[in-house]
């Protein structure tokens, strides 16, 4: 149980904390954004930082373990999907976005299992996969700060910085969805020999 694996477990522990924050009904606003949103965003940012940090620590210290290889990608999926589902419940994100993400993750996980069974072949993450991860996390951070409550992407009713946050989040989230689809396609294309 090295430091990298402890950070991965810490990231998973942060997810239920993130989920229960809305139930506390915390009153007050800061820059027209509810305090609860600030708290959830802070938790999500800390969890996102540990995502990058645990991989870096494991590689730099040569402490890559089977436990880490197994749990790290699962922790990432739990974090992103939990945050997206919270945003759907708050009417800040349309439900089809986490559905696409979930669909892609099932396909990729299936291909990884087949790859391991067929001799331990590793399908390397493409540029689309890396773009997906980065844009998802940035878009989720912006979505927590988005003051739109209509479940629409571009909300013309907003003005000033609220509109800037809304449209920036919409663009980056759209890029993340495109990257999600293409990275899933990449796994299918690169792993098609496994199904023969």
C-alpha positions as CSV (number, residue, x, y, z in Angstrom):
1,X,0.0,0.0,0.0
2,X,2.3,2.8,-1.3
3,X,1.5,6.5,-1.5
4,X,0.1,6.3,-5.0
5,X,-2.4,3.7,-4.1
6,X,-3.4,5.6,-0.9
7,X,-4.1,8.6,-3.1
8,X,-6.3,6.5,-5.4
9,X,-8.3,5.2,-2.3
10,X,-8.5,8.8,-1.0
11,X,-10.1,9.8,-4.4
12,X,-12.7,7.1,-4.1
13,X,-13.5,8.2,-0.5
14,X,-14.0,11.8,-1.7
15,X,-16.8,10.6,-4.1
16,X,-19.5,9.8,-1.4
17,X,-18.6,13.1,0.3
18,X,-19.2,14.9,-3.0
19,X,-22.5,13.1,-3.3
20,X,-23.9,14.0,0.1
21,X,-23.1,17.7,0.1
22,X,-26.4,18.7,-1.6
23,X,-28.4,17.0,1.2
24,X,-27.0,19.4,3.8
25,X,-28.9,22.3,2.2
26,X,-26.1,24.8,2.9
27,X,-27.4,28.3,2.7
28,X,-25.6,31.4,1.2
29,X,-24.0,32.4,-2.0
30,X,-20.6,33.7,-3.2
31,X,-20.5,35.5,-6.5
32,X,-24.1,34.4,-7.1
33,X,-23.0,30.8,-6.9
34,X,-24.3,28.6,-3.9
35,X,-21.8,27.8,-1.2
36,X,-22.6,24.1,-1.7
37,X,-21.4,24.4,-5.4
38,X,-18.1,25.9,-4.2
39,X,-17.6,23.0,-1.7
40,X,-18.5,20.3,-4.3
41,X,-16.2,21.9,-6.8
42,X,-13.3,22.1,-4.3
43,X,-13.8,18.3,-3.6
44,X,-13.9,17.5,-7.3
45,X,-10.7,19.6,-8.0
46,X,-8.8,17.9,-5.1
47,X,-9.9,14.5,-6.4
48,X,-8.9,15.5,-10.0
49,X,-5.4,16.5,-8.8
50,X,-4.9,13.2,-7.0
51,X,-5.8,11.5,-10.3
52,X,-2.7,13.1,-11.9
53,X,-0.6,12.9,-8.8
54,X,-0.9,9.2,-8.1
55,X,0.1,8.2,-11.6
56,X,3.1,10.5,-11.5
57,X,4.2,9.2,-8.1
58,X,3.8,5.6,-9.1
59,X,6.0,6.1,-12.2
60,X,8.6,8.3,-10.7
61,X,9.2,6.0,-7.7
62,X,8.8,2.8,-9.8
63,X,5.9,1.7,-7.6
64,X,3.4,0.6,-10.3
65,X,1.4,-2.2,-8.8
66,X,-1.4,-4.5,-10.0
67,X,-3.7,-3.0,-7.4
68,X,-3.0,0.5,-8.8
69,X,-3.5,-0.6,-12.4
70,X,-6.9,-2.1,-11.4
71,X,-8.2,0.6,-9.1
72,X,-6.9,3.9,-10.7
73,X,-9.1,3.8,-13.8
74,X,-12.1,2.6,-11.8
75,X,-11.6,5.6,-9.4
76,X,-11.5,8.0,-12.4
77,X,-14.8,6.6,-13.8
78,X,-16.6,6.7,-10.4
79,X,-15.5,10.3,-9.9
80,X,-16.5,11.6,-13.3
81,X,-19.8,9.7,-13.5
82,X,-20.8,10.7,-10.0
83,X,-20.1,14.4,-10.7
84,X,-22.0,14.2,-14.0
85,X,-25.0,12.5,-12.4
86,X,-25.1,15.2,-9.7
87,X,-25.1,17.8,-12.4
88,X,-28.0,16.0,-14.2
89,X,-30.0,15.9,-11.0
90,X,-29.4,19.6,-10.6
91,X,-30.6,20.2,-14.1
92,X,-27.2,21.6,-15.2
93,X,-26.4,18.8,-17.6
94,X,-28.5,16.8,-20.1
95,X,-28.6,13.1,-19.2
96,X,-27.4,11.9,-22.7
97,X,-23.9,13.1,-21.9
98,X,-23.2,10.7,-18.9
99,X,-25.0,8.0,-20.9
100,X,-22.5,8.3,-23.7
101,X,-19.6,8.3,-21.2
102,X,-21.0,5.2,-19.5
103,X,-21.5,3.4,-22.8
104,X,-17.9,4.1,-23.8
105,X,-16.6,2.9,-20.4
106,X,-18.4,-0.4,-20.7
107,X,-17.0,-1.0,-24.1
108,X,-13.4,-0.1,-23.1
109,X,-13.6,-2.2,-19.9
110,X,-14.9,-5.1,-21.9
111,X,-12.0,-4.8,-24.4
112,X,-9.5,-4.6,-21.6
113,X,-10.8,-7.8,-20.0
114,X,-10.6,-9.6,-23.4
115,X,-7.1,-8.2,-23.9
116,X,-5.9,-9.6,-20.6
117,X,-7.5,-13.0,-21.3
118,X,-5.8,-13.2,-24.7
119,X,-2.3,-12.9,-23.4
120,X,-2.0,-9.7,-21.6
121,X,-2.1,-7.4,-24.6
122,X,-2.3,-3.7,-23.6
123,X,-4.3,-1.3,-25.7
124,X,-2.5,2.0,-25.2
125,X,-4.6,5.2,-24.5
126,X,-4.8,7.4,-27.6
127,X,-4.7,11.1,-27.8
128,X,-8.5,11.1,-27.8
129,X,-8.5,9.3,-24.4
130,X,-6.2,11.9,-22.9
131,X,-8.3,14.7,-24.4
132,X,-11.4,13.1,-23.0
133,X,-10.1,13.0,-19.5
134,X,-8.8,16.6,-19.4
135,X,-11.9,18.2,-21.1
136,X,-14.3,16.2,-18.9
137,X,-12.7,17.5,-15.7
138,X,-12.5,21.1,-16.9
139,X,-16.1,21.0,-18.1
140,X,-17.4,19.5,-14.8
141,X,-15.6,22.2,-12.8
142,X,-17.2,24.9,-15.0
143,X,-20.6,23.2,-14.8
144,X,-20.5,23.4,-11.0
145,X,-20.0,27.2,-11.4
146,X,-22.7,27.5,-14.1
147,X,-25.7,29.5,-12.8
148,X,-28.0,28.1,-15.5
149,X,-30.7,25.8,-14.1
150,X,-32.4,24.9,-17.4
151,X,-30.5,21.8,-18.4
152,X,-29.6,23.6,-21.7
153,X,-26.1,24.0,-23.0
154,X,-26.1,27.6,-24.3
155,X,-28.4,29.7,-22.2
156,X,-29.0,33.0,-23.9
157,X,-30.8,34.3,-20.8
158,X,-27.5,34.7,-18.9
159,X,-25.4,37.8,-19.0
160,X,-21.8,38.8,-18.1
161,X,-19.5,36.3,-16.5
162,X,-22.3,33.8,-16.0
163,X,-22.8,33.7,-19.8
164,X,-19.0,33.3,-20.4
165,X,-18.9,30.4,-17.9
166,X,-22.0,28.8,-19.5
167,X,-20.8,29.0,-23.1
168,X,-17.2,27.9,-22.2
169,X,-18.6,24.9,-20.3
170,X,-20.9,24.0,-23.2
171,X,-18.0,24.1,-25.7
172,X,-15.6,22.1,-23.6
173,X,-18.2,19.6,-22.6
174,X,-19.1,19.1,-26.3
175,X,-15.4,18.6,-27.1
176,X,-15.2,16.0,-24.3
177,X,-18.3,14.1,-25.7
178,X,-16.6,14.1,-29.2
179,X,-13.3,12.9,-27.6
180,X,-15.3,10.2,-25.7
181,X,-16.8,8.8,-28.8
182,X,-13.6,8.9,-30.8
183,X,-11.6,7.3,-28.0
184,X,-14.2,4.5,-27.8
185,X,-13.9,4.0,-31.5
186,X,-10.1,3.9,-31.2
187,X,-10.4,1.0,-28.7
188,X,-12.7,-0.9,-31.0
189,X,-10.4,-0.3,-34.0
190,X,-7.2,-1.2,-32.2
191,X,-8.7,-4.2,-30.5
192,X,-10.7,-5.7,-33.3
193,X,-8.2,-8.6,-33.7
194,X,-9.1,-9.7,-30.2
195,X,-12.6,-10.6,-31.3
196,X,-11.5,-12.7,-34.2
